[in-house]
Every structure is written in structure tokens, then in C-alpha cells.
């Protein structure tokens, strides 16, 4: 069995554990329709669904297949924030959600920014995403370049990467916080919520192991992406991210930036430019054609393009794509 096969096998075992624990929600729900949970976008919706099981009804403020960065909420959606039994969101990521939470003051809230120990700009509370100091300095320089080259996008996350959920080691803290909050809302389900969170935590640990094993021996370590959504993933697994655009996926790269990316591709022997599912791939495809290299999907997991997939299936696909592009053994 190859190293990658063993890594995926490690991931599969805790999935069964989580499925078994989730069935505990059949004991009954807090009310006729269950606990009403409102999540701001997909990764947090997924965590709430997995932790809550059958005892909760989870909905998302961000529509399926929608890009969450520039979400706008209707008055009816703002009212839903106030009415929800629990709101799970990431402060500093979606300005409209921050405003709705501040305005509505829901009784029970989980802020993933606080739970995961990151700052509103996306960095860890004690500094940049985890990694050696030299790489952290490179990351900071890249962020400064992104602001100068691509311009401010007007959001709180413009100076940092908010995509912490791509580092699976940061997700258990969010799952545990959701379990604690649900236990306050629905004390009868406290044991179920905490068991489900523990099973989910094991799945995140197995995913981390799969990535660490699968990316341990690669010919290259530079990934070129359509926008800078993979800083946490890159830091966790010893990769270097080079984004065509900055953190804002809608930002248009300048000709100078395109030339710089081309130089990176040629210098580092990059074979693939990654584009995303929820954003137009036109710039990435055009640049790849000009450079004579391939394109592939690397999904930032901001939302799902296919309802038959979930956080873990997409993460596995991302790992496969990285292993091919980086020629990992």
C-alpha cells in the first residue's frame, strides 16, 4: 500500500466513528423542529450539522454555490439571526454578518475567530499562521505586496488570510465550542453534542495525518493559486503559496503581478496553476496557457459546488490534486 493510500485509510476509520456517534441525535431534539442553528457560511454550517446531528436544524446565511466574501443580507435574514437558537459565524470575514450579529444580539453565539484563536484579519492571535519565522516573514512580505499590487478590497480580512478552516488542526476548537453552546441551548442533548464533537475532532486529526503523510515527500513545494486562500494550508504542510490575486478572489491582477507569477513558475518548475470552483477560472487558465502548463482545481472550501460532496471529500480531492501537481511520492 502506498503512503497516500495509507493516509486515506487513516482518514476513513474516524469517519465511521463519527457516523456512529451522530446517530445519537435520534434520542430526540430540543423542540418539535429541533434546535435552530444559523451558520454564516459552509465550513461552519458543516461543523454545526456534524456536532448537532438529528437534534438540530442548520441553515446557512450564504446560499449554496455562492462566494461568501461579499455576502449581503436581506432584512428577513437579519431577523433570522435574532430568532436563531444559536448563531455560528466568523467575525472579521463577512461584514454583513458582523453587522447583523451586532444589531440582533442573539442569545447564543459561537465566533469561530475566537474559538480557533485567530485574529480578525485571519492570522493567529499571537501572530501569523503557524510555521517557521523565516516563512512567516515571507508571508508578511507577500501580504504587503498583495495590498500594494492588488489594492484594498474594503473588508476587514484584506490584510490577512481568513481561510483557517483549510488547516484541519484549527477546526476541533470550533467543533468543541459549538458542542458547548448547543449544550447550553439544549441540556438534554449535551452528551450527544460532545460525543459528536469528539468524533468529528478525530476525523480532523485523521485528515491532518493524511495531508502530512501525503505531502511529506514531494519534488516541489510551491503552489500557484488564483487567489491567496491557502495560507493556512501551506503553512501547516510546509508549502509556499503564490497567489495571482490577493485575498479578495475578485481582484484583478496587474500585468506586473502576472509577470512575477510567470517568473515564479519558471524558476520553481511549477507544472500547475490552481483555480477554484466558485470563481471564474479565466485568468488562471489564460496564464497557464501562456506559460504552457496545466490547470487544476484547488477548492478553498468556502462553499460547495456539488451537494453530494462535503468538507472531507473536497479536502481529499484537494490532497490528490496537490500530490499530482507537486509530484509527491
N, C-alpha and C positions, 0 to 999 in steps of 0.2 A: 504494500500500500504506500502511495506517495505521501510526502509531507503534507501536501494540500488536502489529500483525501482524509488523512488522519485528523487534520484540523477541523474539517467539516464534520467528521464523525463526532468529535468532541462537542461541537455545537448542537448536534442532533439529540444527544442524550438529555440535556436540560430542557429541551423543548417538550419532551414527553412529561417531564416532571411538572412543567408549568401547566400543561393541559390538564393533568390530574388535579392540581391544586385549584385551577379555575373552576372546575366543576363544583367546588364547594359553595359557589354562589347560588346553587339551586336550593339551598336551605330556605330561601325566601328573601324578599327585598324589604327596604325600609318602609315603603309605601306601595300602593297599588301599581304605580308605574316605576317604582324603584327610585333610587337617589338620582336627581337630575344634575349631571355634571356638564359644564361648558368649558371646552378647551379652545385655546386660541388658534392652534394650527396642528398639522398632522402628528408630529412626533409626540406631542403632549397628549393628543387625543388617544394615540396608541397606548401610551403608558396608563392612562386613566381606564381604558377599556380592559386592559390586561389585569390591572390591580382590582378593579371593581367587579369584574366578572358579571354574572347574571343579576347581581344586586343593583346595578347602576344602568342608567341610560345616558350615553355620552354623545354630545353633538359638538361640532366644530364651528367656530366663527368664520374660518377660512373655507370657502367652498372646495369640493374635490377638484383636483387638477388646476387650481388657481395658484398663482405665485403669491406668497404671503407677505412679501416685503412692503407692498404699498396697499395693504388692506384698508378699505373704508367700511365703516359700519353704518347701517341704517338706524333710525330711531327705534325701530322694533328690535333690532339686535342689541342695542344698548339696554333696552328694557329687559331682555333675556339675561343679561349679565346680572342685573339686580335680582332677578327671580330665581336664578340657579342655586341649588343647594351647595355647590362647590364650583369655583372657577379656577382653572389651571392655565397659567399664562407665563410668558417670559418678558419681564419688564425690560424696556430699552430696545425691544426688537420691532414691535408694531405700535406705532404712535397712537393709532386709533384705539387700540385695545387698552393701552395705558390710560388714555383719557376716559374710556368707558369705565374702567375699574375705579379710577379716582372719583368719578362722578357718581357711580352707583353704590360704592362701598359694600360689596357683597359680604355676607356674614362669614363665609369660609373661603379662603383663597390660598392657593399654592403658587408661589412665584418661583419658577424654575431657575431664574437668575440667582436668587438667594440660595435655593436648595442645592444647586450644583456648584456653588462657590465661585461664580464668575461675576465680573463687573458688567455694567450695562452696555459697555462697548464690546463685550464679548470676551475680554481677557479674564484670566483667573484673578481672584480678588487680590492675590499677592503679586500679580504681575502678568506676564504673557503666558500663553498656553505652555503646558509642561514641556521641558526639553532643555538641552544644554544652553549655557549662557550665550555661547557664540551664535547658535542658531536663533536664539531669542532676539539677539541684536539684529541679525539679518532680517527676521520677521518684522521688527520695528522699522527698519530702514525701508522694507518693501511697503509697509503700510503708509509711511510718509510719502513714498514715491506715488502710491496709489492715489492719495489725496491730491497731490500736486498734478499728476498726469491725467487723472480721470475726473477730478473735481469732486466737491462735496455733494452728497445726494440728499442732504437735508434731514436725515434720520439720525437718531442717537447712535446707531450702530456704525456710522460712516467711518469712524476711526478704528474699528476693530471687527473681528470675525464673530458673529453671534452663533455660528453653527456648532455649538458644543455637543449636540446630540450625535455627531459623527464620531466622537470618542466614546465608545461604549462604557468606559470606566467612570464616566461622569453621570451616567443615567441611573444607576441604582439609588443614588441620593434623592433623585426626583421621585422614583417609584416609592421609596420609603416615606417621603413627605406626603405623597398622595394617599398612601395607606393610613398614615396618622390622621390626616384631615378627614378621610372617609370614616374612620373610626369615631371621630368626634360627631360627625353628622348622623351616623348610623351605628351606635354602640353594639347592637346585636350582631353586626357583621364584622366586628373588629378582628376576630381571629381569622376569618376568611380573607379579609383585605391584607393582613400581614403575611399570611401564608402565600397568597398570590404574589405579593411583592417579593418575598424571598425566592420564589420560583423564577420570577422574572429577573431578579438580580443574578441568578445562576446562568440564565440564558445570556445576559450581557457579558458575564465573565467568560463564558464559552466562546462568544463572538470575539472578544478581545484576544483570547488564546488562538483562535483560528487566524485572525489577522497577523498576530505576532509570528506565528509559525509560517504562514503563507508568504509573508514578506521578509522573512529572515535572510534569504539568500537570493538577491536579485542583481542583474547586471547593471541596472541603472537605479537612481533614486530621485530623479527629477520628474515631476508630473506637471504638464501644462494643461490648464483648465480654462474654460470660458470665463468664469469669474471666481473670485477668491473665496470660495465657500469651504475649502478643505484644509484650513489651517490647523484645526484641532486634530484631524485625522493624520495629517502629515507630521505634526509634532509627536504624536503618540507612537508612530511606527517608523520614525527616522527618515522621512521623505522630505523633499523640498518642493513646495508648491510655487508655480509661476502662473499668475493669472493674466489672461488677456485684458480683462476688465478688472475693476476693483471689487469691493464687496457688493456694490449695487449691480445686480445682473443686467439691468437695462442700460448701464453706462456704455457709451460708445468709445472704444479705444482710439487714441490718436495715431496717426501714421508713425510717429516716433516710437510709440509703445509697440506697435506691430513689428517694427524693425528690431526692437530689443528682444521681443519674444522669438523672432526668427533667429537671432544670434544665439539665444539660449538653446534652441532646438538643434542648431548645427554644432555648437560647442559640446553639448552633452549627449549627442547621438539619440535624441528623443525620436521615437517612432510613431507616437500617437498624440493627438490633441483631443482632450475630452470635452464633450459638450453635455448639455442637460436635457431633461425631459420636458420641463415647464417653460423653457426659454428658447427663443429662436436659435438654431444652430448655425445660421448663415455665416457669421463672422468666423467661427471656428472652422467650418467646412471650407470657406474661401482661403483662409490662411493655410490650412493643411494641404489644399490642392496646390497652392503656390509653392509650398515647401516640399511637395512630393512625398508626404507622409499620410498615415491613416487617421481616421477619427473613430471615436468610440464613446459610449455613454458612461458617464460617472455621475450618479444621481445624488444630489445633496440632501435628499430625503425631506425636503420641505413640504411635499405633498405627494400623493400617489397619482400616477398617470393610468394605472391599471388597478382596478378594485380587487382583483384576485391576488394581489401582492400585499406584503406588509413590511414593516421595518426590517425584519430579519431576512426575508427573501431578497429584498433590494440590497441590503448590506452584503449578502453573499454574492450577488451579481457584481457589485462594486469590487469585491475582493478578486473575483475571477478576472474582471477587466484590468485591474491593476497588475495582477500577476502576468497576464499576457503582455501588456504594454511595457512592463519593466523587465521582462524575460527572467522571471523567478523560477528557481528550481524546486 
